[in-house]
């Protein structure tokens, strides 16, 4: 069939009516769908902006980082003592932290002998590591300078003890540690620091002769 075109009659003296500009794109169902889809997108944008603001505020008030581990004890804050061990060639040691806070020493006391190279070897064998002393706390160790009865080695006037290798240490004359004839030194050993005198004594008793 041939399509029929209908023409609108124009009255004399009148212009033909033109469609309103909005009529070319009627506000119909498709436009409604577009507007509806924009609502959640706008809501999402608002939420993201709010979250960014909150994150920024939180970052500005973040808590301070945790305090690190205690530092090495200042030597002036330590009271280091040596005393006779009750057995031949045995010395008992203790160290007390008189500082204002907890600090660390080496878990192995450093014991050297006047005029000799080297130091007492730890028993059981171990590497250097931190040992924490709480404020006012005391740690204990014991050392054997030579196996009783041995005739080998050297006799020296005293020994020095440091709670940490970075410290100068304290020197004790032989008489102060119960060895008036001098400190007999041959394959000396020391325990680690312990939290009780009994534990230190047991550790030395377990050290191989």
JOTANOR-V294089 format. One record per residue. N is the residue number from 1. RES is the residue in one small letter. PSI is psi in whole degrees, 0 to 359 (* if undefined). Layout:
N_RES_PSI ; N_RES_PSI
This chain:
1_x_148 ; 2_x_125 ; 3_x_144 ; 4_x_128 ; 5_x_124 ; 6_x_130 ; 7_x_143 ; 8_x_134 ; 9_x_142 ; 10_x_123 ; 11_x_149 ; 12_x_134 ; 13_x_2 ; 14_x_143 ; 15_x_155 ; 16_x_141 ; 17_x_134 ; 18_x_145 ; 19_x_148 ; 20_x_142 ; 21_x_323 ; 22_x_343 ; 23_x_336 ; 24_x_335 ; 25_x_79 ; 26_x_144 ; 27_x_77 ; 28_x_209 ; 29_x_321 ; 30_x_318 ; 31_x_323 ; 32_x_320 ; 33_x_319 ; 34_x_315 ; 35_x_321 ; 36_x_321 ; 37_x_333 ; 38_x_334 ; 39_x_306 ; 40_x_328 ; 41_x_318 ; 42_x_322 ; 43_x_319 ; 44_x_318 ; 45_x_319 ; 46_x_318 ; 47_x_318 ; 48_x_318 ; 49_x_320 ; 50_x_317 ; 51_x_320 ; 52_x_320 ; 53_x_317 ; 54_x_316 ; 55_x_321 ; 56_x_318 ; 57_x_320 ; 58_x_318 ; 59_x_326 ; 60_x_342 ; 61_x_27 ; 62_x_145 ; 63_x_156 ; 64_x_150 ; 65_x_155 ; 66_x_147 ; 67_x_140 ; 68_x_183 ; 69_x_157 ; 70_x_150 ; 71_x_177 ; 72_x_139 ; 73_x_138 ; 74_x_134 ; 75_x_327 ; 76_x_342 ; 77_x_358 ; 78_x_142 ; 79_x_108 ; 80_x_127 ; 81_x_152 ; 82_x_142 ; 83_x_161 ; 84_x_142 ; 85_x_2 ; 86_x_354 ; 87_x_162 ; 88_x_131 ; 89_x_22 ; 90_x_137 ; 91_x_136 ; 92_x_137 ; 93_x_151 ; 94_x_154 ; 95_x_135 ; 96_x_137 ; 97_x_109 ; 98_x_11 ; 99_x_175 ; 100_x_350 ; 101_x_172 ; 102_x_149 ; 103_x_176 ; 104_x_147 ; 105_x_177 ; 106_x_145 ; 107_x_348 ; 108_x_115 ; 109_x_145 ; 110_x_115 ; 111_x_119 ; 112_x_166 ; 113_x_133 ; 114_x_122 ; 115_x_358 ; 116_x_150 ; 117_x_161 ; 118_x_182 ; 119_x_168 ; 120_x_139 ; 121_x_141 ; 122_x_144 ; 123_x_120 ; 124_x_160 ; 125_x_140 ; 126_x_162 ; 127_x_163 ; 128_x_142 ; 129_x_158 ; 130_x_147 ; 131_x_119 ; 132_x_130 ; 133_x_115 ; 134_x_163 ; 135_x_124 ; 136_x_358 ; 137_x_158 ; 138_x_142 ; 139_x_156 ; 140_x_148 ; 141_x_169 ; 142_x_147 ; 143_x_147 ; 144_x_120 ; 145_x_334 ; 146_x_152 ; 147_x_130 ; 148_x_137 ; 149_x_346 ; 150_x_146 ; 151_x_358 ; 152_x_167 ; 153_x_201 ; 154_x_158 ; 155_x_124 ; 156_x_168 ; 157_x_346 ; 158_x_182 ; 159_x_157 ; 160_x_144 ; 161_x_134 ; 162_x_138 ; 163_x_341 ; 164_x_143 ; 165_x_338 ; 166_x_352 ; 167_x_157 ; 168_x_320 ; 169_x_175 ; 170_x_135 ; 171_x_132 ; 172_x_129 ; 173_x_157 ; 174_x_321 ; 175_x_324 ; 176_x_337 ; 177_x_21 ; 178_x_24 ; 179_x_73 ; 180_x_335 ; 181_x_2 ; 182_x_159 ; 183_x_116 ; 184_x_122 ; 185_x_119 ; 186_x_113 ; 187_x_57 ; 188_x_148 ; 189_x_157 ; 190_x_150 ; 191_x_173 ; 192_x_172 ; 193_x_140 ; 194_x_164 ; 195_x_2 ; 196_x_155 ; 197_x_319 ; 198_x_319 ; 199_x_320 ; 200_x_318 ; 201_x_318 ; 202_x_319 ; 203_x_321 ; 204_x_322 ; 205_x_330 ; 206_x_351 ; 207_x_136 ; 208_x_144 ; 209_x_*
